[in-house]
Amino acid sequence: MLENQLGWVIGYFRWLTPENFARGPAHFFDGAPPEARDAIHEEVLREVRAAMRAQGVARHSDAEIVELGLKSLAALSEILGDQRFLFGDRPSGADATALGMLTALYTPFFPCELQERAQGFANPRRLHRPADGAVLPRLPVEGGRRGPARRLNGFNEFPRRLTNRWGTGP
């Protein structure tokens, strides 16, 4: 529901809404030579649109995509109910996932219709911005130390792969 639907819906409005692409994702390529940026943007958008079409979200109209996002929020709202966290009084990994998705959705920097309509869901807003200011407590890490940060190769390598093609990468 969150990663398999809401995340793709948020990504759709972030990447494939021209104004939002210009505000955010387009800047991933600011290091490319100015004469190559338009071509890079076009290629990136073509690949992102193809990925979103293959996943399924980009096969719908914008209005239908908003409705898909609202269905995910309605399910999240139903599961959350009056609880502080998704599974009761203690946070879980699912709460961290929800928090990330809700933060991406509610950021005013990337406005979209889904964001406006999502304001009607009180409890996901409560999970995102609780009244007491506490979001997720810092939990102890197994073994007493954190492991090295892992790179998500498919995403983190995407801009490098494109800039290398244009002769601007490392």
N, C-alpha and C positions, 0 to 999 in steps of 0.2 A: 504494500500500500504506500509506504513512504518512499523507499528507494526505487521501487519498480514502477511507480506511477507518479507520485507527487514530485519527486526529484526530476523526472524527465519533463514534466509540465513546467516546472520552474525554469529548467534549462532552456526549454523551448522559448519562453518569453524573454529570457536573458540574452540568448544568442540570436534568435531569429526575428526579434522585433528590432528593426533598424536603429531606433533611437537608443535602446538599451545596449545593443551591440556597440554602438559608437561610444557610449558612456563607460563601458567596461571591457568586454573581451577584445575589442579592437586594439586596446592598449598593450595587449600581450606582445604585439608585434611592432611596438614603437622603436625598437632597436634595429629593425630592418631598414635598408636604404629607402628613403622617401619615394623614389621612383618605382620601387617594387611593392610597396605596401598595398596599393589597390588590388594588384593581382594576387597577393597573398591573402588579403581579406576575402576576395571572391572564391579562392580555392578552399580556404578554411570553411567558409559558409556553405559551400557545396558539400564538403565532407561532413560537416555537422548536420546539415539537412538530410543527407543520405543516411547517417547513423540514426537520426530521429525518425526517419521514415521506416527504416528497417526495424526499429524498436516498436513502432506503431503510432507514437504520439503525433507525428507530423502527417499522418494520413487523415487527420480530422481538421475541421474548420477551427478558427480561433474560438468561436463560441462553444464548440464541442469540447475543446481543450480546457477551457475555463470550467465547464461542467465536470470534466474528469477530475480536475483539481479540487473542486468543491466536494465531489463524492469522497475523495481521500480525506479531506478535512472533516467531513461529516462522520466518517468511520473513526478517525482519530478522536474526535469529540465524543463519540459514543463510548469508545474504549476508556477514555480518560474519566468521563463522568465527573464525580465530585472529588476524585482522588487527587492527591498532590502530584503523584507520578503515575505513569501508565500501569504499573503493577502494584500500586499501594503507596506506602509511606517511604519506600526506599527507591532511589533512582537505579536505573539499569542501562545497559547499552542501548536499548530501544529509546530511552529518554534522550540520550545523547544524540542519537540519529534524528529524533523528532526535533530537538533543539536546533540542530544544524539546518534542517529543512525549513523550520519556521523562521529562523534568522534570515535565510536566503529569501524567503517569501516576503517577509515584512519589511525588509530594508527599503526605505523610501527612495534610495538612489536608483532603483530599477522599478519604476511604477508599471503596473499592468492591471487589467480588469480583475484578475483573480485576487490580487492584493486588496483591492477595494472591497470586493465581495466577501473576502475572508474575514473582514472586520466583524461580521455577524456571529462568528464563533468565539464565544467568551472563554471557554476552557483551554483551547489551544493557545490563546493569547496569554492566559494565566500561566501556562507551562513555559511560554516564551519569556514573559516578563512577570514573575511572581511578585506579589505585593511586598513581601519581606526582603526583596532584593537578592535573595539567594537563588542561584540558578541550579547548578549541579555541584554538590560538594566535591572537594578534592579527595578522592579515594586512594587508599594505599595501593601500591603496585606490588604484585606478587614478586617475591624475591628481594624486595626492598630497593630496586633500582629500575629505571626505565630503560628499555632497549633502544637501539638506534632507530631513528626515523626511517620509515620505509617509503620508497618512492612508488607512486602508482605509474608504472612505466607507460601505459597507454595514454594517460592524460599528460603527465609531465614531459614526456618525450615528443608529444605532438607538435608544439611550437618549434622545438629544436629540429625536428625532421623537416619541417617546412622551410625554416630559415637556412638549413644546410643546403637544401635544393636550390635556394636563391644565392648561395655563396656567401651568406652572412653569419653562419653559425660557427661554433668553436671548432 
